[in-house]
Amino acid sequence: MRKRWLFLCMIILVGIGVLGYWKYQKTDKAVQADQDVFQSVEEAYDLIRKQSVHETSEKQLIEGAINGMAGSLKDPYSTYYTKEEAKLHREQLSDERVGIGAEITESQGRFIIISPMKDSPAEKAGLKSYDEIVQVDKERTDGKSLTELLALIRGKEGTVVKITVYRPSEERHVELNITRAAITQKSVSSKVLVSEGKNIGYISIAMFGEKTAEEWYKNTDELVKQNITALIIDVRSNPGGYLKSVAQIIGSLTKPKTTFAYMEDAVGNQEPLQLGKRDLAFEYDEQLQKLPTVLLQDEGSASASEVLSGALKELSRATIIGDKSFGKGTVQGTWPLSNGGELKLSTHKWLTPKREWIHGKGIKPTIEVEQDALYHINLPPITGNFKEGDFAESIQYVQQVLKAQGYSINRVDGYFDRTTAEAVKEYSKKHNLNNNKIMDEEFLFALRQEVVKYREKLENDLQLQMAISYLSHKISN
């Protein structure tokens, strides 16, 4: 047992990279100290396996040990992924994943379909908005997390997954056989906005994935062909991604060999990051590098998004409009482990071109613009049935949305009082809903969809409107 446990511990240490730093010759005293540590780990392992009333496996204990070591760093960005979680994490940054093509939300332990994607396997099989997933193949969804549910739904391309849903509109359960397919994920989208007779290019980057630079090139190339006179880059709610992708985007907007950031290692050595023409995967139009540019950011713009924002701001290449960014100034490396899992560790700090570390501080916009209340409120849930006298977080979301829309609401603490009931009744009457002072699922779904549609209207986006106004003024002078 001791040899096996010591061997497993050594694997864990190799995965973390600790052995890479042991470049000095250990003394006998140091070796003895290490053995004492491993002995206490072995003792704890044996006690848990033999004495605990809770059944555990060797796999659970090993993964718990790795989780504990990662957690001891007190770094939210250093984490351990199980084999299944590692696969999902890689898929998030991939341009393609195998699945059914549906937007799913978790609400109070229930998994609700927001909408199937157009022409997706889910749509073709008959999955509908508001369906509740209750079983995948032969496995119930009760007590599962959204991550666990997605792991059940995904699988090999061309295979069939049987999904059982409860359909409230028909008050019955429906079984659907859905053939999994490769679902292409686009991280970049664009369009032309017209202001005062001038074409302004708008390009949104949802994340920095494997093919984001390629998508950026295709979209900006098309925008330039449409004679745009200015450019808006939107990285709001972009959580980051691959540094290489954001580096190539910066390279398309700045001169070759421009230092766009610095990497600082654990001992303080700083390395300038530059991108030359030979490093770019594409030939960029020189016009793109001369266009007046605005970058939109908010508190959800993090990591690689902030590398882009910090570079364009400090190199005087773009005006930053919106809110202060999130403030993530570390870079992570990921190592595979022998059990199929992965360990992600913060290995470097990144600094702006002026060598500023923005961690915990964020990047301040050049022009600060706050959105109205409906842009900051969490979307209401779409499950539940609430009446006067109830208290719940879901009610609080509804109260916030109704108050932002101008309804008379005295409190937004989640307590369903008389004024909330009257506002619900007024909203229901206005939207031809059948409920009377009751927040049922029909009411919650209608309210959520209204908020989504509100946010999709360009005229309600105050930050975007400021960007358009700023650029219109700039190109007219």
Disulfide bonds with the S-S distance in Angstrom:
none
